[in-house]
Amino acid sequence: MAGWFEISLASDGQFRFVLKAGNGESILNSELYKTKAAALNGIASVQKNSPDDARYERLTSKNEKPYFNLKAANHQVIGASQLYSSEQSRDKGVESVKNNGPSEVIKDLTI
């Protein structure tokens, strides 16, 4: 099964989206957006940029856990991953976003 996006409301009324893999696991989390239209623009940016390996910033957190950010052409972060236990796991996460990011399926949980 292919991945999909879910748009939801945060407790403060702002919008966010999550990219989910075919198994339902969250693989990329967005920032908060003031409008649903802005969140949909963020999804469009993931769809466009996720196949490009150069758009991934592979990082290590302060507690030594690997993670990644997906960035747009203007270098703004579109989404961030979870913290992983190893660089190998993080790299599998990047591959999953590359494969699932172009998905056109959007589940709107705000309605």
Contacts in CASP RR format, 6 or more apart in sequence:
PFRMAT RR
TARGET T0000
AUTHOR 0000-0000-0000
METHOD contacts of the structure
MODEL  1
MAGWFEISLASDGQFRFVLKAGNGESILNSELYKTKAAALNGIASVQKNS
PDDARYERLTSKNEKPYFNLKAANHQVIGASQLYSSEQSRDKGVESVKNN
GPSEVIKDLTI
1 22 0 8 1.000
1 23 0 8 1.000
2 22 0 8 1.000
2 100 0 8 1.000
2 103 0 8 1.000
2 105 0 8 1.000
3 19 0 8 1.000
3 20 0 8 1.000
3 21 0 8 1.000
3 22 0 8 1.000
3 24 0 8 1.000
3 100 0 8 1.000
3 101 0 8 1.000
3 103 0 8 1.000
3 105 0 8 1.000
4 19 0 8 1.000
4 20 0 8 1.000
4 22 0 8 1.000
4 100 0 8 1.000
4 103 0 8 1.000
4 105 0 8 1.000
4 106 0 8 1.000
4 107 0 8 1.000
5 17 0 8 1.000
5 18 0 8 1.000
5 19 0 8 1.000
5 20 0 8 1.000
5 43 0 8 1.000
5 46 0 8 1.000
5 103 0 8 1.000
5 105 0 8 1.000
5 106 0 8 1.000
5 107 0 8 1.000
6 17 0 8 1.000
6 18 0 8 1.000
6 20 0 8 1.000
6 106 0 8 1.000
6 107 0 8 1.000
6 109 0 8 1.000
7 15 0 8 1.000
7 16 0 8 1.000
7 17 0 8 1.000
7 36 0 8 1.000
7 39 0 8 1.000
7 40 0 8 1.000
7 43 0 8 1.000
7 106 0 8 1.000
7 107 0 8 1.000
7 108 0 8 1.000
7 109 0 8 1.000
7 110 0 8 1.000
8 15 0 8 1.000
8 16 0 8 1.000
8 17 0 8 1.000
8 18 0 8 1.000
8 109 0 8 1.000
8 110 0 8 1.000
9 15 0 8 1.000
9 16 0 8 1.000
9 109 0 8 1.000
9 110 0 8 1.000
10 16 0 8 1.000
10 32 0 8 1.000
12 32 0 8 1.000
14 32 0 8 1.000
14 33 0 8 1.000
14 34 0 8 1.000
15 32 0 8 1.000
15 33 0 8 1.000
15 34 0 8 1.000
15 35 0 8 1.000
15 36 0 8 1.000
15 38 0 8 1.000
15 39 0 8 1.000
15 110 0 8 1.000
16 29 0 8 1.000
16 30 0 8 1.000
16 31 0 8 1.000
16 32 0 8 1.000
16 33 0 8 1.000
16 39 0 8 1.000
17 30 0 8 1.000
17 39 0 8 1.000
17 42 0 8 1.000
17 43 0 8 1.000
18 26 0 8 1.000
18 28 0 8 1.000
18 29 0 8 1.000
18 30 0 8 1.000
19 26 0 8 1.000
19 27 0 8 1.000
19 28 0 8 1.000
19 46 0 8 1.000
19 97 0 8 1.000
19 100 0 8 1.000
19 101 0 8 1.000
19 103 0 8 1.000
20 26 0 8 1.000
20 27 0 8 1.000
20 100 0 8 1.000
21 27 0 8 1.000
21 96 0 8 1.000
21 100 0 8 1.000
22 100 0 8 1.000
26 82 0 8 1.000
27 81 0 8 1.000
27 82 0 8 1.000
27 93 0 8 1.000
27 96 0 8 1.000
27 97 0 8 1.000
27 100 0 8 1.000
28 46 0 8 1.000
28 70 0 8 1.000
28 79 0 8 1.000
28 80 0 8 1.000
28 81 0 8 1.000
28 97 0 8 1.000
28 101 0 8 1.000
29 79 0 8 1.000
29 80 0 8 1.000
29 81 0 8 1.000
29 82 0 8 1.000
30 39 0 8 1.000
30 42 0 8 1.000
30 78 0 8 1.000
30 79 0 8 1.000
31 77 0 8 1.000
31 79 0 8 1.000
33 39 0 8 1.000
33 42 0 8 1.000
36 110 0 8 1.000
40 106 0 8 1.000
42 78 0 8 1.000
43 106 0 8 1.000
45 72 0 8 1.000
45 78 0 8 1.000
46 70 0 8 1.000
46 78 0 8 1.000
46 79 0 8 1.000
46 97 0 8 1.000
46 101 0 8 1.000
47 101 0 8 1.000
47 102 0 8 1.000
47 103 0 8 1.000
47 104 0 8 1.000
49 55 0 8 1.000
49 70 0 8 1.000
49 71 0 8 1.000
49 72 0 8 1.000
49 73 0 8 1.000
49 78 0 8 1.000
50 70 0 8 1.000
50 97 0 8 1.000
50 98 0 8 1.000
50 100 0 8 1.000
50 101 0 8 1.000
50 102 0 8 1.000
51 98 0 8 1.000
51 101 0 8 1.000
51 102 0 8 1.000
53 94 0 8 1.000
53 98 0 8 1.000
55 70 0 8 1.000
55 71 0 8 1.000
55 72 0 8 1.000
55 73 0 8 1.000
56 68 0 8 1.000
56 69 0 8 1.000
56 70 0 8 1.000
56 71 0 8 1.000
56 94 0 8 1.000
56 97 0 8 1.000
57 68 0 8 1.000
57 69 0 8 1.000
57 70 0 8 1.000
57 71 0 8 1.000
57 77 0 8 1.000
58 66 0 8 1.000
58 68 0 8 1.000
58 87 0 8 1.000
58 90 0 8 1.000
58 91 0 8 1.000
58 94 0 8 1.000
59 66 0 8 1.000
59 67 0 8 1.000
59 68 0 8 1.000
59 69 0 8 1.000
60 66 0 8 1.000
60 67 0 8 1.000
61 67 0 8 1.000
61 83 0 8 1.000
63 83 0 8 1.000
65 83 0 8 1.000
65 84 0 8 1.000
65 85 0 8 1.000
66 83 0 8 1.000
66 84 0 8 1.000
66 86 0 8 1.000
66 87 0 8 1.000
66 89 0 8 1.000
66 90 0 8 1.000
67 80 0 8 1.000
67 81 0 8 1.000
67 82 0 8 1.000
67 83 0 8 1.000
67 84 0 8 1.000
67 90 0 8 1.000
68 80 0 8 1.000
68 81 0 8 1.000
68 90 0 8 1.000
68 93 0 8 1.000
68 94 0 8 1.000
69 77 0 8 1.000
69 78 0 8 1.000
69 79 0 8 1.000
69 80 0 8 1.000
69 81 0 8 1.000
70 77 0 8 1.000
70 78 0 8 1.000
70 79 0 8 1.000
70 80 0 8 1.000
70 97 0 8 1.000
71 77 0 8 1.000
71 78 0 8 1.000
72 78 0 8 1.000
81 90 0 8 1.000
81 93 0 8 1.000
81 94 0 8 1.000
81 97 0 8 1.000
84 90 0 8 1.000
84 93 0 8 1.000
END
